[in-house]
Amino acid sequence: MEKTNIIGKGDQRKVNPNWFTGKTWMKVLSEKIKSKDQDIYHVHFEKGSRTKLHSHNGNQVLIATKGIGSLEIFRRFGSKKKDFKIKRTKKITLKEGDIVHIPAKVLHTHGSIDKKKEFAHIAINILPKKNAEYKTAWYESDFKSKVSELI
């Protein structure tokens, strides 16, 4: 078997800056290992960067690999797709080696919690069913009480 570098800075994939609060980059591990059942990313959050509020149509597992970060879970209020209210229901600190499971359709954010240090995790996005597309809904939010619009 040929040895390949799948965790270094090589093969960085550009990310949509509208999905993050600061500088973030990732490596697509699932392409390297030719996975068909899940999408796997090694995501690197620069100092203080985190995802914007979002949810997925499939389950997600995060494995912290560097620094200290957090996963925040939110509950939504109201039936509109836009302009709904939110309340944080859980904040979990993530340290290297920690593993968390995020069920499908749960509104959440994750990333670095320290403006002076980086954070990284492996994200395993489990396809909702065989040969289905994994979809993420992204939102603008103040992370406190409201969501202003769907991105």
N, C-alpha and C positions, 0 to 999 in steps of 0.2 A: 504494500500500500504506500502510495506517495504521501509524504508529509506536507501539509499545507498550513499556511498562516491564516487562521480564521479569527484571531482575537486582537491583532495589532491594529495600527492606524491605517494600514493599507486598505485599499478598496472602500474608502469612505463613500457613503451615499449622501447626497445632499437631501436635506429635509425641507419641507414647506415651512418657512418661518412664521406663517400664520397659525401654526399648531403649537408654538412654544413661546415662552415669555422672554427667552434669551437665546444665546448661542448653544446649539445642540447639533450633534452629528451622530450618525449611526453606521453600522456595518450589517448587511443582510446575511445572516448566517444560514438561513434556510436555502438560499441560492447555492452557497458553497457545498452544503451537504445534500442538495437536491431533495429536500423535504416536500412532500405533497399533502401532508395531513395538517400542517401548521406553518405559520410564518414565524420566523425566529429572527430577532434583531438584538444586536449589542448596542445599546443607546448610551451616549455620553453627554451629560449635561454639564456645561461650563458653569462657573460660579453663580449660584442662585437661579439658574434656568430651570424651568419646569414645563410640563405640558399645559396647554390650556384645558379647560373643562371638556370632557368627552365621554362617550360610551361606545361599546362595541356590540356587534350582533353575535359574537361568540365569547367564550371564556378567555381569560388572559391570566398568565402566571408571570410574576416578576421575580427575578433572582438578583439581589444586589451584589455587585462585583467590586465596587470601589466607593469609598467615602461614606457620607451619611446623607440620606434622603428621606422622603416621606411619601406615603400614599394617603390621600384624603378622599373619603367617600361622602357623597352628597345625596340628599333626598330632594326631589323636585315637587313643587306645589303648583297646581294649575294644569289645565289640559292643553294649553297652546304649545305649539312647537317653538314659538319665539316668545320672548318677554315673560318667562315664567320665573317664579321665585325658587330659591334653593336654601337649604340649611345643611351645614356640615354635620354629619352624624358620627364620623369616626376619623381619627388621625393616627396613623401608624408610622412610627419611626423605622426606617430601613437602614440597617448596617450591613457591611460586607458579609455575605453568606445567608442573609435572611431571605425567606421565600414567602410570597403572598399570592393568594388566588383572588381574582376579581371575576365574579360571575357576569355572564352576558347581561347587557342592558343596564348595568350599574353606572351611574354618573360619578366620575372621579377625575383626579389629577395626580400626577406623581413627578418627582424630580428632586433637584438639589434643594436643601433647606439652608445652606450656608453660603453667603455672598462671597466668601473667601476660598471655598473649596469646591472641587468637582465631585460629581456623583455619577455612577454608571450602573446600569442593570441590564440583564438579558430579559427581553420580553418574548414570551411564547404565546402567540395568538392562535388559539385552537379553533379550527374551522367549525362553523356551526353544524355542518353536515358534509358528508363526502362530496367533493367536487363543487362545493359552494364557495362564494367569494366572502372573505372576511371584510366587513365594512365598519368604519369608524365615523361617528357623528361628532363634529367639532363645534364648540360654542365659545362665544365671547362672554366673559363674566368678570365680576368684581371679586369672585371667590368667597364672598361673604353672604350676600342675600339675593342677588338677582342675576339673570342671564339676559343679555341685551339682544343677541341675534345669533342665528345659526351661521357658521362660517361655511 
